[in-house]
Amino acid sequence: MLVTVVVVMLFGSAGVASAGPELSRSVVPTAAAPVVRSQAAAVAYAKEHADAAPPRTNDFRCRPSAAHPRPILLLHGTDSSAYSDFGEIAPMLARRGFCVFAINYGGRPSTTSFGTEDVRRSGRQVAAFIPRVLAATGASALDIIGYSQGATIGRYVIADLGAAPRVRRWIGLASPTYGSIFYGLSPLARVPGLVAAVGPDPVSTALVQQVEGSDFISRLNRGGDTVTGVDYTTIGSRYDEVIQPYTNIALRSRGARNILISDRCAADMVGHFGMPYDRYAQQLLVNVVDPAHPVRPLCRSVPLGSGIAEVVIGAHS
């Protein structure tokens, strides 16, 4: 019961994955949807509008400008969707003049949430989408912004699925780079058969694969956690309520940039769930993808634990 309660609190009610490849699907969302100002609002809207796309994304007529020659690919987190995680960031980037794209990956046919299935299959779905984006825009490379699991999927696509020549920049928000111990529960998550034994809701294949020391995380980081030729930046929080210890967010290879929000704005104690909708984090992200036009982020107070209850309630209402 303790495992169930803690995992549900942290990750939501993700469905259990089967070994069958047919149980992992991807969707390119296209339905127009409103700009949202919080993840709780985005989650609630997405539950009722399964094909909601982050505003101003997936316009395959978009042509990159000379100022912003690379399209941006947004990759969402676990038990989520592109709209849930990027309902505010996407239009912010589009207003800057970027062509922005997003895909829902790793979903089960019977659910409207994504990012729960085998991350290797999810990576292949993302890898197959990249040539489509480049062909439509005429660009030779793109930038990846990944939130939570999406950051790991982006690194996997670059390092192991041959996308490195087509990716110029990778940015991870709350990236589970070296996995999480989940407050000491990670050994239980590696017990054979746990996913099937606990029940259909709390534990997903993708969640287990993001545990510190998992086979997937260990293989991904073998020989280094970056690939030559790609620019890497992580943006994280020491108050992350999911990635524990928070130091596991950081990349360890030479040349990677690791930014902790509290090192630059001590008053902002945003955690994992609030990261995509945190104003300071958003501006840091925009400055990384648009370094020629940096804007100094406004440091505001964000109390510890802000938004967690709303997201959990919204996901299970």
Secondary structure, DSSP 8 states (H G I E B T S, - for coil): -HHHHHHHHHH-------S-GGG-EEE---B-----SSHHHHHHHHHH-TTB--TT---TT----SSS-S-EEEE--TTB-HHHHHTTHHHHHHHTT--EEEEEEEE-TT-S-BS-S-HHHHHHHHHHHHHHHHHHHT-S-EEEEEETHHHHHHHHHHHHSS-GGGEEEEEEES--TT-B-TTTTHHHHTSTTHHHHH-SSS--HHHHHTBTT-HHHHHHTTT-S--TT-EEEEEE-TT-SSSSSGGGGS--STT-EEEEHHHH-TTB---TTTGGG-HHHHHHHHHHH-TTS--------B-TTTTHHHHHHHHH-
